[in-house]
Amino acid sequence: MTIMLRKPGKAYYTALHSHWPVTLLNTIMKVLSACIAEDLTHVVETHGLLPSNNFGSRPGCTTMDSLHYVAKFVKDA
């Protein structure tokens, strides 16, 4: 079933050029991008591909963790 919104002043809707498909490509790409990011994060964390002092955008790594790391590094120096 196709629902068509009629435009004022446009009476001829049987021609092919009068239809414009509605695409949800942006929404689909956002969902796909989030799924791929989640898969990559899982693989990186599972196999330990990032160094332990990399705190950016990692699950379970907060700003406080990075501050504790810096404080420990300074105290050890």
N, C-alpha and C positions, 0 to 999 in steps of 0.2 A: 504494500500500500504506500503510495506516494502522496504526501501532503504538499500542496503548492500554495505559497502566499502570492496573491495577485497584487501586482503593482498598479497604481493608478495611471491611467492613460495607456496601458499596454494590454491590448485585447487578444493578440495573436500568440498563443502558447504552444502551438503544434510544431513549430520549427525547431531544429536541433540547436541552433545558436541561442535560443531563448532560455535554455537551462544552464545553470551554473552549479556544479557539484559543491557540496559543503564538505570540506576536508577537515579532519581532526589530526592532521600530521603533527602539529606541535605537541598536542597532548600525548599522542602515541610515542613520540620521540622522548618526551620527558619520562614516561613510564619505562621505556626500554633503556634509557640512559641510567635510571636509578637501579634497574635490575642488573645491568652490566657492572655498575660501580659496586654493588653489593657482592657480586660474584668475585670481582677482582680483590676487594677487601678481604674476603674470606680466604682466597688463595694466598695472598701476601701474608696474612696473619698465621695461617696454618703452616706454611713452609718457612717462615721467618726470613722473608726476603728484604726487610727493612732493618736498619740498625736500631738498637734498643733506645738510642737517644733521639730518635726521630719522633716528635710528639704531634706533628701536624695532621689533622683530620683522621686520627686513628681512634677506633672504639676503645674506651676505657682509659684514654690518655687525656688528662685535663690540663688546664693551665697551671694548676697547683702542682701537678707532677713535674712539669718542666721547671717550675720555680724551685722545687725541692732538689732537682737534679743540679741546677746552677748553684744553689747554696752549698750543696755537698762538694761540687767541683771546686768552688772558691775556698772552702774550709780545708780541703785536701791539699790545695796548692800552698 
